[in-house]
Every structure is written in C-alpha cells, then in structure tokens.
C-alpha cells in the first residue's frame, strides 16, 4: 500500500490490492486453478490449489492490513469461521494439554469441546462476564476468548486475561467475529491469534461462508496453515474474491449499523415489555466500561428478552423490514429467537437482533410497530 498513515476507510478501500499494472484490473478476478505450471523443484508461491492461490493472497494481505495496520502479520483464510476456529485449536493443542473456553460462546463450541475431550484434551469452561476464565488459566496451553460473547454480548478485559495467560505460559486466541477489526484489534490487546467468521460483518452481505486467523508469529501461522492443508478447509476462489470486494465497504457499513444499533438499544430501553436488554455501547450496559476501553465500535448486534416464546414469535412475524433469519452483521437486518436452536442458555423469549443498513427511522418504526402488535391481546 503506502508508508503514509491512512484512515481506516482509505485503508479498507485499498487493502490488499496489487501494485498497479497498465491495462490490468485494480482487483484481479478470482483464479480458478487446481494446479499451476510447475517445472523443477516446487519452490514458487503457487504450486497446487489446496496449498495456495493468488486470490487468497490478495484477501489475506487485505485482512492483515485491517487487523494490524502498518505491521507485518500473517493471515490464513478458511472456508468458514468454524474451520478457522478448529484450525487454531487443533494445530496448537495436543493430548494431555488443557484449554480454557467460554461456556457462553458461539453455539458450535460445545461440539468442539466434545471433540477436544475425545482427543484427550482437558477442557475448562467459564462465562465471559467478570473475567471468569481467569482462575482457570494456570496450567493451560491455550485460552480462548469470545468478546463480545454471542449471543449474550458480555465483554471481558482482554488485556488482563492476556497478561495472566502469558504469565502462565498460555497462548491466547480471541474470537473477534462480532466486533470485526474495525471495532476491536485483538493483536493490539496482546492476543496471539485473532480469529473470525467472515461470513458475518466482515463481508456483510450474507452470501458467502468464510473465516480467517491472523497472528504476528510466523511459526504459529505456519502451523495453522498446515492444518488447513491437512484437512482441506480452503476457501473457494470466488468466495475469497467476493470477500475482498466487500471489505472496501466495511467502514461504511459498520458506521451505519453501529449508529442504528445504539439508537435501537436506546429505544428498547424505554419499553416496559422489553427486559434483559444488552448492547455494549449503551452507557448503562454492564459491559460498557470495559468495552469502551478496548473497542472502537460496539457492533451491530442488540439482544433483549420478550415475555415468552409466543410473544417473541408474534414480534418476529410482525416485522416487515427485518428477516427472521440466523447469522448477523449483514446489510439487511435480521432477528431471531435464539432458543429455537436449543444450544444457547437463554430464555425462550430471547431475541438476537442484527442491525442492517436500512434508514434508522424506518427500522426503529418497524420494530416499535411490531412490538406493539406482539403485545396487543389476541382478539
């Protein structure tokens, strides 16, 4: 890119682009190739499609420039967020090791816990809130942090946990999916790995599955990359190209979505039929103090609780501008009753609401109307 300090919007627009070449596109199209011309010893950058691909290279450079601007970091992209999560855990842990995981994190983590235990790895769990993982770190090989947590939106003090983990000889990985690098930079907070499902806010259009791992240590990155090769958890070239294209609008999307999420949280706070409201950007939120110290944006997800399952389902059915769908971070608002999946420890009326890029006035009006309809007694 350039040695001149750039704003995050400029950086996102230009991240990972190759040097200009006359008559060539600014962002080269996706490279679809299982193999490459290769004579003699296989020493070049591109040899076989499971090992490397020019389209991945551009995307990985772009993500690295957002994760740690101006620094030399290593990014490895994957076919999904779970592939990225699994790569860190499986590449760093061995039989007999101990790992500390959140017990209130992403819904698929319990499946990971089962698999790790089957491999003879000790799994310790604690909630995200109040830095509750702290007492479990001693003797562990790896600490896994998810902050803000999904779907409860609790926040932990990353710096404090990293300091304790490193003092105990443990590595630290942070799932940064909800915040994205524009909201929080785990590597700057001391983490060894920044991990994310780029299916969500990073790409923001709900049309691809992707994940990544970024770290400063070249040896750790090589271990993660080797795991990707062993299991073949590689991103498709088209998905990688679409992701790179989408990164250019990340600051625009984030600013719009975060501003509207705060406005929605403020509006929900005034309603008597809404309880359990969580949004780290609200000054009164239990996580706000710590979040404000380590986050630059608070995310697009708001969670709250309606009186019961039926009330929540009436609310979702009454929405006109919001899709009843899972996932989050997209330009179109989505909401769902998380209890329907059965894997989260949440009330039956718990709603995870992902704010999109609609006009705030329209979205808030739609939510208010839907809440009023859901609260009205049946005829």
C-alpha positions in Angstrom: 0.0 0.0 0.0 1.9 3.1 1.2 4.0 4.2 4.2 1.8 7.2 4.7 -0.6 6.8 7.6 -4.1 6.2 6.2 -7.5 6.5 7.7 -9.4 3.2 8.1 -11.8 4.0 5.3 -9.0 4.6 2.8 -7.2 1.5 4.1 -10.2 -0.7 3.7 -10.8 0.5 0.1 -7.2 -0.2 -0.9 -6.2 -3.1 1.3 -4.5 -6.0 -0.4 -4.6 -4.5 -3.9 -1.6 -5.4 -6.0 0.7 -2.7 -7.5 -0.9 -1.0 -10.4 -0.2 -2.6 -13.8 -1.1 -0.9 -17.1 -4.3 -2.4 -18.6 -4.8 -4.8 -15.6 -7.8 -4.6 -13.2 -7.3 -2.9 -9.9 -8.6 -6.0 -8.2 -7.7 -9.1 -10.2 -10.5 -11.6 -10.8 -10.7 -14.9 -9.0 -8.2 -17.5 -10.0 -9.8 -20.9 -10.6 -7.0 -23.4 -10.8 -6.3 -26.8 -9.2 -2.7 -26.7 -10.5 -0.2 -24.3 -11.9 2.6 -24.5 -14.4 5.4 -26.0 -12.4 8.8 -27.4 -13.6 11.7 -28.4 -11.4 11.6 -28.0 -7.7 8.3 -26.7 -6.2 9.7 -23.5 -4.8 7.4 -20.9 -6.2 4.4 -19.3 -4.4 1.7 -21.2 -6.3 2.0 -24.9 -6.9 -1.3 -26.7 -6.1 -4.8 -25.4 -5.4 -5.0 -26.8 -1.9 -1.8 -25.1 -0.8 -2.1 -21.6 -2.2 -4.0 -19.4 -4.6 -3.3 -15.8 -5.8 -6.9 -14.7 -4.9 -6.3 -15.9 -1.3 -3.1 -14.0 -1.2 -4.8 -10.7 -2.0 -7.5 -11.2 0.5 -5.1 -12.4 3.3 -3.0 -9.3 2.8 -6.1 -7.1 2.9 -7.4 -8.7 6.2 -3.9 -8.4 7.7 -3.8 -4.6 6.9 -7.1 -4.2 8.8 -6.1 -6.4 11.7 -2.8 -4.7 12.3 -2.3 -1.6 10.1 1.3 -1.0 9.1 2.6 -4.2 10.8 3.9 -7.5 9.4 1.3 -10.0 10.3 0.2 -13.4 8.8 -3.3 -14.2 7.8 -4.7 -17.5 6.8 -8.2 -17.7 5.3 -10.6 -20.6 5.6 -13.8 -22.0 4.1 -15.8 -20.9 7.2 -15.5 -19.4 10.7 -15.6 -22.9 12.3 -12.8 -24.0 10.0 -10.7 -21.1 11.3 -11.6 -21.8 14.9 -10.9 -25.5 14.6 -7.5 -24.8 12.9 -6.2 -22.8 15.8 -7.4 -25.3 18.4 -6.3 -28.4 16.5 -2.9 -27.0 15.5 -2.0 -25.8 18.9 -3.3 -28.5 21.3 -2.1 -32.0 21.9 -3.3 -34.9 24.0 -2.8 -34.0 27.7 -3.0 -30.3 27.1 -5.6 -28.1 28.8 -7.7 -25.4 27.1 -9.9 -22.7 28.6 -13.1 -22.0 26.6 -16.1 -19.7 27.3 -19.2 -21.6 28.2 -21.4 -18.8 26.8 -19.8 -18.5 23.3 -20.8 -19.5 19.8 -23.3 -22.3 19.6 -21.0 -24.7 17.9 -18.4 -24.5 20.6 -20.0 -27.4 22.6 -19.4 -29.6 19.6 -15.7 -28.5 19.7 -15.5 -29.3 23.4 -16.7 -32.8 22.8 -14.2 -33.4 20.1 -11.3 -32.0 22.1 -12.2 -34.2 25.0 -12.3 -37.2 22.7 -8.7 -36.4 21.7 -7.6 -36.4 25.4 -7.5 -32.7 25.9 -8.7 -31.2 29.2 -11.4 -28.6 28.6 -12.2 -26.0 31.2 -15.1 -23.6 30.8 -16.3 -20.4 32.4 -18.5 -17.5 31.4 -17.2 -14.4 29.6 -18.5 -11.9 32.1 -16.4 -10.7 35.1 -13.3 -12.2 33.5 -14.5 -15.5 34.9 -12.0 -17.6 32.8 -9.1 -16.0 34.8 -8.9 -18.6 37.7 -8.8 -21.5 35.1 -5.7 -20.4 33.2 -3.0 -21.9 35.3 -1.5 -25.0 33.6 -3.5 -24.4 30.4 -1.9 -24.4 26.9 -4.4 -22.1 25.3 -7.0 -19.6 26.4 -9.9 -19.0 24.0 -11.8 -15.7 24.4 -15.0 -14.6 22.7 -15.8 -10.9 23.3 -18.4 -9.6 23.0 -19.9 -13.0 23.5 -22.5 -14.4 21.2 -25.4 -14.1 21.8 -25.3 -12.6 25.3 -23.0 -9.7 24.5 -20.9 -10.0 27.6 -17.4 -8.4 27.4 -14.2 -9.4 29.2 -11.0 -7.5 29.8 -8.8 -8.9 27.0 -5.6 -7.1 28.2 -6.0 -8.5 31.8 -6.7 -12.1 30.6 -3.8 -12.0 28.1 -1.4 -10.8 30.7 -2.4 -13.6 33.1 -2.3 -16.2 30.3 1.1 -15.2 29.0 2.5 -15.1 32.6 1.2 -18.7 33.0 2.8 -19.8 29.6 -0.5 -20.0 27.7 -1.4 -18.7 24.3 -4.5 -16.6 23.7 -6.9 -16.6 20.8 -9.7 -14.1 20.5 -12.9 -14.7 18.5 -13.4 -11.2 17.1 -16.4 -12.1 14.8 -18.9 -9.7 16.3 -16.6 -6.7 16.6 -14.5 -7.1 13.3 -11.1 -5.4 13.2 -12.7 -2.0 12.9 -14.4 -2.5 16.3 -11.6 -4.2 18.1 -8.0 -5.3 17.4 -7.1 -8.4 19.5 -3.5 -8.4 18.4 -3.1 -4.9 19.7 -4.6 -6.1 23.0 -1.9 -8.7 23.2 -3.6 -11.8 21.8 -1.6 -14.4 19.8 -4.4 -15.1 17.4 -7.3 -13.0 16.1 -10.0 -15.3 14.7 -13.3 -14.5 13.0 -16.1 -15.8 11.0 -16.0 -13.5 8.0 -19.4 -14.8 7.0 -20.7 -12.1 9.3 -19.8 -8.4 9.5 -16.5 -8.6 7.6 -18.2 -9.4 4.3 -21.6 -8.2 5.3 -23.8 -9.5 2.6 -24.9 -12.9 3.8 -23.9 -14.6 0.6 -20.6 -16.4 1.4 -19.1 -18.6 4.2 -15.5 -17.6 5.1 -13.2 -17.3 8.1 -9.7 -16.2 9.0 -6.9 -16.4 11.5 -4.3 -13.6 11.9 -1.2 -13.7 14.1 2.2 -12.0 14.3 4.2 -15.1 14.8 5.2 -16.7 11.5 5.7 -20.1 13.1 2.2 -20.1 14.6 0.8 -19.0 11.3 2.6 -21.9 9.5 1.1 -24.4 12.0 -2.4 -23.0 11.3 -1.7 -23.1 7.5 -0.5 -26.6 7.7 -3.7 -27.7 9.4 -5.7 -26.0 6.6 -3.7 -28.1 4.1 -4.2 -31.3 6.1 -8.0 -31.1 6.3 -8.5 -29.2 3.1 -10.5 -26.4 4.7 -9.7 -24.0 1.9 -11.9 -21.0 0.7 -13.2 -21.1 -2.8 -11.6 -18.5 -5.1 -15.0 -16.9 -5.8 -15.8 -16.6 -2.1 -12.3 -15.1 -1.5 -12.8 -12.6 -4.3 -16.2 -11.6 -3.1 -14.9 -11.1 0.4 -12.1 -8.9 -0.8 -14.5 -6.8 -2.8 -16.8 -6.5 0.3 -14.0 -5.3 2.6 -14.0 -1.9 0.9 -17.4 -1.0 2.3 -16.7 -2.3 5.8 -16.2 1.1 7.4 -19.3 2.5 5.7 -21.4 -0.5 6.8 -20.0 -0.5 10.3 -20.7 3.2 10.9 -24.2 3.0 9.7 -25.0 -0.3 11.5 -23.4 0.7 14.8 -25.1 4.1 14.9 -28.5 2.5 14.3 -27.8 -0.3 16.8 -27.2 2.3 19.5 -30.4 4.1 18.5 -32.4 0.9 18.6 -31.0 -0.1 22.1 -31.9 3.4 23.4 -35.4 3.0 22.1 -35.8 -0.5 23.5 -34.6 0.7 26.9 -37.8 2.8 27.1 -40.2 -0.1 26.7 -41.7 -2.0 29.6 -42.3 -5.1 27.6 -38.5 -5.5 26.9 -36.2 -6.9 29.6 -32.6 -8.1 29.6 -31.5 -5.5 27.1 -27.8 -5.8 26.2 -25.7 -3.6 23.9 -22.1 -2.7 24.9 -22.5 0.8 23.5 -25.2 1.7 26.0 -23.6 3.7 28.9 -25.7 1.7 31.3 -24.8 -1.7 30.0 -22.9 -3.9 32.4 -20.1 -4.4 29.8 -19.8 -0.7 28.7 -16.9 0.3 30.9 -14.6 -2.5 29.7 -15.9 -2.3 26.1 -15.1 1.4 25.9 -11.5 0.7 26.9 -10.8 -1.8 24.3 -13.4 -1.4 21.5 -13.6 1.4 18.9 -17.1 0.3 17.7 -19.6 -1.7 19.7 -21.1 -3.8 17.0 -24.4 -4.2 15.2 -26.0 -6.8 17.5 -28.6 -5.9 20.2 -30.1 -8.6 22.4 -33.2 -8.5 24.5 -35.9 -10.6 26.1 -39.6 -10.6 25.4 -42.0 -12.2 28.0 -42.2 -15.6 26.4 -41.8 -17.7 23.3 -45.2 -16.8 21.8 -44.7 -13.1 22.4 -41.3 -13.3 20.7 -42.7 -15.2 17.7 -45.5 -12.7 17.3 -42.9 -9.9 17.3 -40.8 -11.6 14.7 -43.8 -12.4 12.5 -44.9 -8.7 12.6 -41.6 -7.3 11.4 -41.7 -6.1 7.8 -38.1 -4.8 7.3 -36.3 -7.5 9.2 -35.7 -11.0 8.1 -36.4 -13.8 10.6 -33.0 -15.5 10.0 -29.9 -16.6 11.8 -26.4 -15.1 11.5 -25.6 -11.4 11.9 -23.6 -8.5 10.5 -25.4 -8.2 7.2 -26.6 -5.1 5.4 -30.2 -6.4 5.8 -31.4 -6.5 9.4 -32.1 -9.9 10.8 -33.6 -11.1 14.1 -34.3 -14.5 15.6 -35.5 -16.2 18.7 -32.2 -17.9 19.7 -33.9 -20.5 21.9 -35.2 -22.3 18.8 -31.8 -23.8 18.2 -31.6 -25.3 21.6 -27.9 -24.7 22.2 -27.8 -21.3 24.0 -28.6 -20.9 27.6 -31.1 -18.1 27.0 -34.8 -17.5 27.9 -37.5 -18.7 25.5 -38.2 -15.0 24.6 -34.6 -14.1 23.9 -34.1 -12.1 20.7 -30.8 -11.6 18.9 -31.2 -8.6 16.6 -28.7 -7.8 14.0 -29.0 -4.2 12.7 -28.5 -3.7 9.0 -28.0 -0.7 6.8 -31.6 0.5 6.5 -32.6 4.0 7.4 -32.7 4.2 11.2 -36.0 5.9 11.2 -37.6 3.2 9.1 -36.1 0.4 11.1 -37.0 1.8 14.5 -40.5 2.5 13.4 -40.9 -1.1 12.2 -39.6 -2.5 15.5 -41.9 -0.3 17.5 -44.9 -1.3 15.5 -44.0 -5.0 15.7 -43.6 -4.8 19.4 -46.9 -3.0 19.8 -48.6 -5.7 17.7 -46.9 -8.5 19.7 -48.0 -7.0 23.0 -51.6 -6.5 22.0 -54.1 -9.0 23.4 -55.4 -11.6 20.9 -58.9 -10.7 19.5 
